[in-house]
Amino acid sequence: MTTHGWHIASITAPTVTIPMLNQHRGAWQVHEQSWRPCMEWCVETFGGGIAATAWGAGWRYVGEGVFEFERVEDRTLFMLRWS
C-alpha cells in the first residue's frame, strides 16, 4: 500500500522482555508490547532518531504500529524483520 508515494507497513507490537531486580522481590521479568525496538532498528538500519517522533531519511513512524518508507525495498526489509 502507498500513500503520497510512501509505502506503508503496519505491524503488531513485538513483546519486549525487561529483566527487573528488586531487593525485596528478587529477580523477575516484565513482558510488555512496544514498537520501540522497531523504531530503534530503523534508526540503526536507516539512520535518523527518536524524539517526539521517530523518523529518518526515507522512513517515519506514524503511530500505533504504522511505519512509512519512501523506498519499497526498505519497507520489504522492515516487514521481513518485524512481521
Order of alpha helices (4+ residues) and beta strands (2+ residues): beta-beta-beta-beta-alpha-beta-beta-beta-beta-alpha
